[in-house]
């Protein structure tokens, strides 16, 4: 029961913080961050091919919600190959990266 409450709290907080974060993110800065941190594994081009493993940013923009994108960046524990960007990037840079992905 406690775990279920924590999950609900997490979802509510993610929805609130992500909606505000993306509204403030800068697409140009986000693209620069993507090219520095993400391009080794992901295709970060706006016209990149849709692929699944790892997904291209164009595919992520279509198939993932803002909350899911935020969760994957901040807490990629389920995706062991993905670096812990949440501990490497300042929160405003995460916001910029999400804004870039959502702009694709």
N, CA, C and O atoms as CSV, one atom per row, in Angstrom:
chain,resi,resn,atom,element,x,y,z
A,1,UNK,N,N,0.823,-1.188,0.000
A,1,UNK,CA,C,0.000,0.000,0.000
A,1,UNK,C,C,0.869,1.255,0.000
A,1,UNK,O,O,0.589,2.215,-0.718
A,2,UNK,N,N,1.919,1.237,0.807
A,2,UNK,CA,C,2.803,2.395,0.880
A,2,UNK,C,C,3.465,2.653,-0.464
A,2,UNK,O,O,3.613,3.802,-0.881
A,3,UNK,N,N,3.863,1.582,-1.141
A,3,UNK,CA,C,4.484,1.701,-2.450
A,3,UNK,C,C,3.513,2.314,-3.458
A,3,UNK,O,O,3.919,3.121,-4.294
A,4,UNK,N,N,2.253,1.944,-3.389
A,4,UNK,CA,C,1.237,2.505,-4.283
A,4,UNK,C,C,1.072,3.998,-4.044
A,4,UNK,O,O,0.941,4.769,-4.995
A,5,UNK,N,N,1.079,4.409,-2.784
A,5,UNK,CA,C,0.974,5.839,-2.465
A,5,UNK,C,C,2.183,6.607,-2.975
A,5,UNK,O,O,2.047,7.714,-3.496
A,6,UNK,N,N,3.365,6.019,-2.826
A,6,UNK,CA,C,4.573,6.666,-3.335
A,6,UNK,C,C,4.510,6.804,-4.850
A,6,UNK,O,O,4.917,7.825,-5.402
A,7,UNK,N,N,4.002,5.781,-5.518
A,7,UNK,CA,C,3.863,5.834,-6.970
A,7,UNK,C,C,2.916,6.937,-7.402
A,7,UNK,O,O,3.201,7.656,-8.360
A,8,UNK,N,N,1.799,7.083,-6.713
A,8,UNK,CA,C,0.835,8.134,-7.017
A,8,UNK,C,C,1.445,9.505,-6.759
A,8,UNK,O,O,1.290,10.414,-7.575
A,9,UNK,N,N,2.133,9.664,-5.642
A,9,UNK,CA,C,2.795,10.923,-5.330
A,9,UNK,C,C,3.801,11.276,-6.422
A,9,UNK,O,O,3.860,12.417,-6.880
A,10,UNK,N,N,4.592,10.283,-6.835
A,10,UNK,CA,C,5.583,10.490,-7.881
A,10,UNK,C,C,4.919,10.962,-9.179
A,10,UNK,O,O,5.413,11.893,-9.814
A,11,UNK,N,N,3.816,10.341,-9.579
A,11,UNK,CA,C,3.122,10.719,-10.801
A,11,UNK,C,C,2.600,12.148,-10.723
A,11,UNK,O,O,2.716,12.906,-11.686
A,12,UNK,N,N,2.031,12.513,-9.593
A,12,UNK,CA,C,1.502,13.867,-9.421
A,12,UNK,C,C,2.624,14.888,-9.494
A,12,UNK,O,O,2.506,15.900,-10.186
A,13,UNK,N,N,3.708,14.624,-8.783
A,13,UNK,CA,C,4.836,15.557,-8.781
A,13,UNK,C,C,5.464,15.670,-10.171
A,13,UNK,O,O,5.844,16.762,-10.592
A,14,UNK,N,N,5.573,14.559,-10.876
A,14,UNK,CA,C,6.139,14.573,-12.225
A,14,UNK,C,C,5.272,15.427,-13.147
A,14,UNK,O,O,5.799,16.215,-13.931
A,15,UNK,N,N,3.958,15.281,-13.062
A,15,UNK,CA,C,3.055,16.025,-13.920
A,15,UNK,C,C,3.182,17.516,-13.664
A,15,UNK,O,O,3.252,18.305,-14.606
A,16,UNK,N,N,3.212,17.903,-12.418
A,16,UNK,CA,C,3.324,19.315,-12.058
A,16,UNK,C,C,4.662,19.877,-12.496
A,16,UNK,O,O,4.710,20.917,-13.154
A,17,UNK,N,N,5.754,19.204,-12.140
A,17,UNK,CA,C,7.077,19.750,-12.416
A,17,UNK,C,C,7.427,19.697,-13.895
A,17,UNK,O,O,8.081,20.611,-14.396
A,18,UNK,N,N,7.015,18.661,-14.604
A,18,UNK,CA,C,7.356,18.553,-16.010
A,18,UNK,C,C,6.611,19.591,-16.839
A,18,UNK,O,O,7.201,20.203,-17.729
A,19,UNK,N,N,5.343,19.799,-16.569
A,19,UNK,CA,C,4.587,20.787,-17.329
A,19,UNK,C,C,5.200,22.171,-17.188
A,19,UNK,O,O,5.322,22.902,-18.171
A,20,UNK,N,N,5.581,22.528,-15.988
A,20,UNK,CA,C,6.224,23.818,-15.771
A,20,UNK,C,C,7.605,23.849,-16.404
A,20,UNK,O,O,8.001,24.864,-16.978
A,21,UNK,N,N,8.341,22.751,-16.307
A,21,UNK,CA,C,9.710,22.703,-16.816
A,21,UNK,C,C,9.756,22.871,-18.326
A,21,UNK,O,O,10.560,23.653,-18.832
A,22,UNK,N,N,8.917,22.161,-19.047
A,22,UNK,CA,C,8.964,22.212,-20.502
A,22,UNK,C,C,8.557,23.581,-20.999
A,22,UNK,O,O,9.073,24.055,-22.011
A,23,UNK,N,N,7.640,24.219,-20.300
A,23,UNK,CA,C,7.219,25.551,-20.696
A,23,UNK,C,C,8.389,26.529,-20.643
A,23,UNK,O,O,8.398,27.520,-21.373
A,24,UNK,N,N,9.370,26.263,-19.792
A,24,UNK,CA,C,10.493,27.167,-19.614
A,24,UNK,C,C,11.733,26.741,-20.402
A,24,UNK,O,O,12.696,27.504,-20.485
A,25,UNK,N,N,11.725,25.549,-20.975
A,25,UNK,CA,C,12.902,25.046,-21.659
A,25,UNK,C,C,13.185,25.779,-22.955
A,25,UNK,O,O,12.268,26.242,-23.634
A,26,UNK,N,N,14.472,25.882,-23.297
A,26,UNK,CA,C,14.915,26.526,-24.518
A,26,UNK,C,C,15.330,25.459,-25.526
A,26,UNK,O,O,16.228,24.663,-25.254
A,27,UNK,N,N,14.689,25.440,-26.672
A,27,UNK,CA,C,14.904,24.405,-27.681
A,27,UNK,C,C,16.335,24.422,-28.210
A,27,UNK,O,O,16.947,23.364,-28.361
A,28,UNK,N,N,16.873,25.594,-28.491
A,28,UNK,CA,C,18.232,25.692,-29.050
A,28,UNK,C,C,19.261,25.163,-28.055
A,28,UNK,O,O,20.165,24.418,-28.432
A,29,UNK,N,N,19.127,25.541,-26.801
A,29,UNK,CA,C,20.025,25.034,-25.770
A,29,UNK,C,C,19.864,23.534,-25.610
A,29,UNK,O,O,20.849,22.816,-25.439
A,30,UNK,N,N,18.622,23.053,-25.664
A,30,UNK,CA,C,18.351,21.625,-25.562
A,30,UNK,C,C,19.003,20.829,-26.676
A,30,UNK,O,O,19.506,19.729,-26.447
A,31,UNK,N,N,18.997,21.377,-27.876
A,31,UNK,CA,C,19.650,20.699,-29.003
A,31,UNK,C,C,21.161,20.598,-28.770
A,31,UNK,O,O,21.770,19.569,-29.064
A,32,UNK,N,N,21.755,21.654,-28.248
A,32,UNK,CA,C,23.197,21.617,-27.946
A,32,UNK,C,C,23.504,20.546,-26.893
A,32,UNK,O,O,24.494,19.823,-27.008
A,33,UNK,N,N,22.668,20.451,-25.892
A,33,UNK,CA,C,22.854,19.439,-24.842
A,33,UNK,C,C,22.716,18.042,-25.435
A,33,UNK,O,O,23.497,17.146,-25.115
A,34,UNK,N,N,21.723,17.859,-26.297
A,34,UNK,CA,C,21.516,16.555,-26.943
A,34,UNK,C,C,22.741,16.164,-27.759
A,34,UNK,O,O,23.159,15.006,-27.736
A,35,UNK,N,N,23.310,17.107,-28.469
A,35,UNK,CA,C,24.479,16.812,-29.299
A,35,UNK,C,C,25.717,16.512,-28.451
A,35,UNK,O,O,26.618,15.797,-28.890
A,36,UNK,N,N,25.756,17.053,-27.257
A,36,UNK,CA,C,26.900,16.792,-26.374
A,36,UNK,C,C,26.751,15.481,-25.605
A,36,UNK,O,O,27.715,14.724,-25.487
A,37,UNK,N,N,25.562,15.204,-25.084
A,37,UNK,CA,C,25.390,14.073,-24.175
A,37,UNK,C,C,24.678,12.855,-24.765
A,37,UNK,O,O,24.858,11.742,-24.269
A,38,UNK,N,N,23.881,13.043,-25.803
A,38,UNK,CA,C,22.972,11.973,-26.229
A,38,UNK,C,C,23.311,11.352,-27.582
A,38,UNK,O,O,22.890,10.233,-27.876
A,39,UNK,N,N,24.064,12.068,-28.395
A,39,UNK,CA,C,24.281,11.662,-29.785
A,39,UNK,C,C,25.084,10.361,-29.917
A,39,UNK,O,O,25.018,9.708,-30.959
A,40,UNK,N,N,25.823,9.983,-28.906
A,40,UNK,CA,C,26.578,8.724,-28.982
A,40,UNK,C,C,25.665,7.514,-29.151
A,40,UNK,O,O,26.043,6.530,-29.786
A,41,UNK,N,N,24.482,7.588,-28.589
A,41,UNK,CA,C,23.558,6.448,-28.666
A,41,UNK,C,C,22.294,6.760,-29.472
A,41,UNK,O,O,21.808,5.910,-30.218
A,42,UNK,N,N,21.769,7.960,-29.323
A,42,UNK,CA,C,20.498,8.328,-29.951
A,42,UNK,C,C,20.734,9.153,-31.207
A,42,UNK,O,O,21.694,9.919,-31.289
A,43,UNK,N,N,19.853,8.988,-32.178
A,43,UNK,CA,C,19.819,9.906,-33.310
A,43,UNK,C,C,19.026,11.112,-32.821
A,43,UNK,O,O,17.848,10.981,-32.490
A,44,UNK,N,N,19.651,12.276,-32.771
A,44,UNK,CA,C,19.010,13.458,-32.201
A,44,UNK,C,C,18.493,14.424,-33.266
A,44,UNK,O,O,18.010,15.506,-32.933
A,45,UNK,N,N,18.590,14.048,-34.532
A,45,UNK,CA,C,18.140,14.908,-35.629
A,45,UNK,C,C,16.618,14.979,-35.669
A,45,UNK,O,O,15.928,14.026,-35.308
A,46,UNK,N,N,16.114,16.113,-36.111
A,46,UNK,CA,C,14.660,16.268,-36.205
A,46,UNK,C,C,14.056,15.345,-37.254
A,46,UNK,O,O,12.900,14.939,-37.133
A,47,UNK,N,N,14.823,15.017,-38.270
A,47,UNK,CA,C,14.318,14.136,-39.317
A,47,UNK,C,C,14.942,12.745,-39.229
A,47,UNK,O,O,14.985,12.010,-40.216
A,48,UNK,N,N,15.417,12.396,-38.050
A,48,UNK,CA,C,16.059,11.106,-37.847
A,48,UNK,C,C,15.096,9.952,-38.038
A,48,UNK,O,O,13.891,10.100,-37.833
A,49,UNK,N,N,15.627,8.798,-38.432
A,49,UNK,CA,C,14.763,7.634,-38.634
A,49,UNK,C,C,14.170,7.153,-37.302
A,49,UNK,O,O,14.808,7.236,-36.253
A,50,UNK,N,N,12.959,6.660,-37.374
A,50,UNK,CA,C,12.337,6.097,-36.186
A,50,UNK,C,C,12.980,4.748,-35.914
A,50,UNK,O,O,12.881,3.832,-36.730
A,51,UNK,N,N,13.623,4.626,-34.791
A,51,UNK,CA,C,14.179,3.341,-34.399
A,51,UNK,C,C,13.888,3.130,-32.924
A,51,UNK,O,O,13.582,4.071,-32.191
A,52,UNK,N,N,13.988,1.886,-32.505
A,52,UNK,CA,C,13.546,1.540,-31.158
A,52,UNK,C,C,14.672,1.374,-30.152
A,52,UNK,O,O,14.494,1.736,-28.990
A,53,UNK,N,N,15.808,0.849,-30.541
A,53,UNK,CA,C,16.871,0.529,-29.575
A,53,UNK,C,C,18.200,1.123,-29.975
A,53,UNK,O,O,18.830,0.593,-30.890
A,54,UNK,N,N,18.659,2.163,-29.366
A,54,UNK,CA,C,17.883,3.092,-28.539
A,54,UNK,C,C,16.993,3.945,-29.438
A,54,UNK,O,O,17.294,4.132,-30.617
A,55,UNK,N,N,15.923,4.449,-28.894
A,55,UNK,CA,C,14.996,5.207,-29.731
A,55,UNK,C,C,15.597,6.527,-30.222
A,55,UNK,O,O,16.371,7.178,-29.519
A,56,UNK,N,N,15.226,6.896,-31.427
A,56,UNK,CA,C,15.637,8.208,-31.939
A,56,UNK,C,C,14.828,9.272,-31.201
A,56,UNK,O,O,13.752,8.991,-30.673
A,57,UNK,N,N,15.351,10.488,-31.172
A,57,UNK,CA,C,14.623,11.569,-30.515
A,57,UNK,C,C,13.296,11.839,-31.223
A,57,UNK,O,O,12.311,12.193,-30.575
A,58,UNK,N,N,13.263,11.675,-32.552
A,58,UNK,CA,C,12.010,11.875,-33.283
A,58,UNK,C,C,10.960,10.868,-32.820
A,58,UNK,O,O,9.789,11.219,-32.673
A,59,UNK,N,N,11.365,9.631,-32.591
A,59,UNK,CA,C,10.429,8.607,-32.106
A,59,UNK,C,C,10.004,8.902,-30.671
A,59,UNK,O,O,8.834,8.741,-30.324
A,60,UNK,N,N,10.933,9.326,-29.849
A,60,UNK,CA,C,10.612,9.670,-28.456
A,60,UNK,C,C,9.581,10.790,-28.426
A,60,UNK,O,O,8.636,10.746,-27.637
A,61,UNK,N,N,9.759,11.797,-29.285
A,61,UNK,CA,C,8.839,12.939,-29.321
A,61,UNK,C,C,7.423,12.508,-29.666
A,61,UNK,O,O,6.457,13.094,-29.177
A,62,UNK,N,N,7.293,11.489,-30.503
A,62,UNK,CA,C,5.971,11.032,-30.929
A,62,UNK,C,C,5.338,10.080,-29.922
A,62,UNK,O,O,4.141,10.168,-29.647
A,63,UNK,N,N,6.137,9.174,-29.373
A,63,UNK,CA,C,5.576,8.078,-28.577
A,63,UNK,C,C,5.668,8.243,-27.068
A,63,UNK,O,O,5.101,7.431,-26.336
A,64,UNK,N,N,6.355,9.253,-26.582
A,64,UNK,CA,C,6.495,9.436,-25.128
A,64,UNK,C,C,5.896,10.761,-24.683
A,64,UNK,O,O,5.999,11.770,-25.381
A,65,UNK,N,N,5.274,10.743,-23.522
A,65,UNK,CA,C,4.745,11.981,-22.937
A,65,UNK,C,C,5.899,12.760,-22.299
A,65,UNK,O,O,6.996,12.232,-22.116
A,66,UNK,N,N,5.634,13.998,-21.972
A,66,UNK,CA,C,6.653,14.815,-21.304
A,66,UNK,C,C,7.086,14.169,-19.991
A,66,UNK,O,O,8.266,14.183,-19.641
A,67,UNK,N,N,6.123,13.606,-19.273
A,67,UNK,CA,C,6.426,12.970,-17.993
A,67,UNK,C,C,7.326,11.757,-18.194
A,67,UNK,O,O,8.255,11.537,-17.416
A,68,UNK,N,N,7.057,10.971,-19.230
A,68,UNK,CA,C,7.887,9.802,-19.506
A,68,UNK,C,C,9.303,10.206,-19.907
A,68,UNK,O,O,10.276,9.584,-19.482
A,69,UNK,N,N,9.411,11.242,-20.720
A,69,UNK,CA,C,10.741,11.715,-21.127
A,69,UNK,C,C,11.517,12.176,-19.898
A,69,UNK,O,O,12.683,11.823,-19.723
A,70,UNK,N,N,10.872,12.956,-19.059
A,70,UNK,CA,C,11.514,13.438,-17.840
A,70,UNK,C,C,11.972,12.261,-16.972
A,70,UNK,O,O,13.101,12.241,-16.482
A,71,UNK,N,N,11.091,11.296,-16.793
A,71,UNK,CA,C,11.427,10.131,-15.972
A,71,UNK,C,C,12.601,9.350,-16.517
A,71,UNK,O,O,13.447,8.887,-15.752
A,72,UNK,N,N,12.666,9.198,-17.832
A,72,UNK,CA,C,13.767,8.435,-18.436
A,72,UNK,C,C,15.091,9.181,-18.312
A,72,UNK,O,O,16.145,8.561,-18.171
A,73,UNK,N,N,15.039,10.510,-18.365
A,73,UNK,CA,C,16.274,11.292,-18.216
A,73,UNK,C,C,16.729,11.284,-16.755
A,73,UNK,O,O,17.902,11.054,-16.462
A,74,UNK,N,N,15.802,11.532,-15.857
A,74,UNK,CA,C,16.167,11.677,-14.449
A,74,UNK,C,C,16.404,10.348,-13.744
A,74,UNK,O,O,17.253,10.260,-12.858
A,75,UNK,N,N,15.663,9.318,-14.128
A,75,UNK,CA,C,15.724,8.037,-13.419
A,75,UNK,C,C,15.838,6.869,-14.397
A,75,UNK,O,O,14.897,6.086,-14.526
A,76,UNK,N,N,16.961,6.739,-15.083
A,76,UNK,CA,C,17.077,5.679,-16.087
A,76,UNK,C,C,17.492,4.321,-15.527
A,76,UNK,O,O,18.045,3.504,-16.264
A,77,UNK,N,N,17.247,4.064,-14.268
A,77,UNK,CA,C,17.704,2.819,-13.637
A,77,UNK,C,C,17.266,1.577,-14.407
A,77,UNK,O,O,18.000,0.590,-14.454
A,78,UNK,N,N,16.095,1.614,-15.003
A,78,UNK,CA,C,15.619,0.464,-15.759
A,78,UNK,C,C,16.343,0.324,-17.096
A,78,UNK,O,O,16.244,-0.706,-17.764
A,79,UNK,N,N,17.046,1.336,-17.461
A,79,UNK,CA,C,17.761,1.362,-18.735
A,79,UNK,C,C,19.249,1.477,-18.430
A,79,UNK,O,O,19.831,2.556,-18.544
A,80,UNK,N,N,19.845,0.391,-18.052
A,80,UNK,CA,C,21.201,0.386,-17.517
A,80,UNK,C,C,22.228,1.018,-18.442
A,80,UNK,O,O,23.213,1.582,-17.964
A,81,UNK,N,N,22.028,0.941,-19.747
A,81,UNK,CA,C,23.010,1.496,-20.676
A,81,UNK,C,C,22.966,3.020,-20.711
A,81,UNK,O,O,23.934,3.655,-21.130
A,82,UNK,N,N,21.872,3.604,-20.284
A,82,UNK,CA,C,21.744,5.053,-20.328
A,82,UNK,C,C,22.416,5.678,-19.099
A,82,UNK,O,O,22.195,5.235,-17.972
A,83,UNK,N,N,23.235,6.709,-19.325
A,83,UNK,CA,C,23.908,7.342,-18.183
A,83,UNK,C,C,22.924,8.067,-17.269
A,83,UNK,O,O,21.807,8.391,-17.675
A,84,UNK,N,N,23.338,8.311,-16.069
A,84,UNK,CA,C,22.525,9.011,-15.071
A,84,UNK,C,C,22.566,10.518,-15.328
A,84,UNK,O,O,23.188,11.262,-14.570
A,85,UNK,N,N,21.909,10.964,-16.390
A,85,UNK,CA,C,21.946,12.376,-16.743
A,85,UNK,C,C,21.320,13.260,-15.676
A,85,UNK,O,O,21.696,14.424,-15.534
A,86,UNK,N,N,20.373,12.720,-14.930
A,86,UNK,CA,C,19.747,13.498,-13.873
A,86,UNK,C,C,20.729,13.965,-12.826
A,86,UNK,O,O,20.512,14.990,-12.179
A,87,UNK,N,N,21.810,13.222,-12.651
A,87,UNK,CA,C,22.833,13.637,-11.691
A,87,UNK,C,C,23.962,14.409,-12.366
A,87,UNK,O,O,24.815,14.978,-11.685
A,88,UNK,N,N,23.976,14.433,-13.691
A,88,UNK,CA,C,25.039,15.115,-14.428
A,88,UNK,C,C,24.628,16.498,-14.914
A,88,UNK,O,O,25.472,17.378,-15.080
A,89,UNK,N,N,23.333,16.689,-15.141
A,89,UNK,CA,C,22.844,17.947,-15.693
A,89,UNK,C,C,22.081,18.748,-14.645
A,89,UNK,O,O,21.393,18.186,-13.793
A,90,UNK,N,N,22.211,20.046,-14.723
A,90,UNK,CA,C,21.389,20.912,-13.887
A,90,UNK,C,C,19.935,20.783,-14.349
A,90,UNK,O,O,19.682,20.490,-15.518
A,91,UNK,N,N,18.993,20.996,-13.454
A,91,UNK,CA,C,17.577,20.831,-13.773
A,91,UNK,C,C,17.160,21.693,-14.962
A,91,UNK,O,O,16.361,21.250,-15.786
A,92,UNK,N,N,17.679,22.904,-15.067
A,92,UNK,CA,C,17.296,23.741,-16.210
A,92,UNK,C,C,17.796,23.148,-17.520
A,92,UNK,O,O,17.153,23.323,-18.555
A,93,UNK,N,N,18.928,22.452,-17.498
A,93,UNK,CA,C,19.403,21.790,-18.710
A,93,UNK,C,C,18.527,20.598,-19.083
A,93,UNK,O,O,18.331,20.317,-20.266
A,94,UNK,N,N,18.006,19.904,-18.092
A,94,UNK,CA,C,17.050,18.820,-18.354
A,94,UNK,C,C,15.801,19.426,-19.000
A,94,UNK,O,O,15.249,18.850,-19.938
A,95,UNK,N,N,15.360,20.566,-18.512
A,95,UNK,CA,C,14.198,21.251,-19.079
A,95,UNK,C,C,14.446,21.610,-20.541
A,95,UNK,O,O,13.565,21.446,-21.385
A,96,UNK,N,N,15.651,22.102,-20.835
A,96,UNK,CA,C,16.001,22.458,-22.218
A,96,UNK,C,C,16.003,21.219,-23.110
A,96,UNK,O,O,15.507,21.259,-24.236
A,97,UNK,N,N,16.559,20.127,-22.610
A,97,UNK,CA,C,16.617,18.884,-23.373
A,97,UNK,C,C,15.202,18.366,-23.675
A,97,UNK,O,O,14.928,17.937,-24.796
A,98,UNK,N,N,14.323,18.405,-22.698
A,98,UNK,CA,C,12.935,17.984,-22.918
A,98,UNK,C,C,12.253,18.896,-23.933
A,98,UNK,O,O,11.515,18.420,-24.795
A,99,UNK,N,N,12.491,20.185,-23.837
A,99,UNK,CA,C,11.885,21.129,-24.794
A,99,UNK,C,C,12.346,20.817,-26.214
A,99,UNK,O,O,11.556,20.880,-27.155
A,100,UNK,N,N,13.627,20.480,-26.366
A,100,UNK,CA,C,14.127,20.122,-27.698
A,100,UNK,C,C,13.444,18.857,-28.213
A,100,UNK,O,O,12.969,18.824,-29.348
A,101,UNK,N,N,13.398,17.839,-27.397
A,101,UNK,CA,C,12.773,16.574,-27.828
A,101,UNK,C,C,11.317,16.826,-28.228
A,101,UNK,O,O,10.870,16.350,-29.271
A,102,UNK,N,N,10.590,17.560,-27.415
A,102,UNK,CA,C,9.168,17.809,-27.695
A,102,UNK,C,C,8.981,18.686,-28.937
A,102,UNK,O,O,7.899,18.692,-29.525
A,103,UNK,N,N,10.005,19.417,-29.340
A,103,UNK,CA,C,9.887,20.287,-30.533
A,103,UNK,C,C,10.008,19.507,-31.839
A,103,UNK,O,O,9.697,20.026,-32.911
A,104,UNK,N,N,10.461,18.255,-31.743
A,104,UNK,CA,C,10.707,17.469,-32.963
A,104,UNK,C,C,9.411,16.944,-33.578
A,104,UNK,O,O,9.445,16.266,-34.605
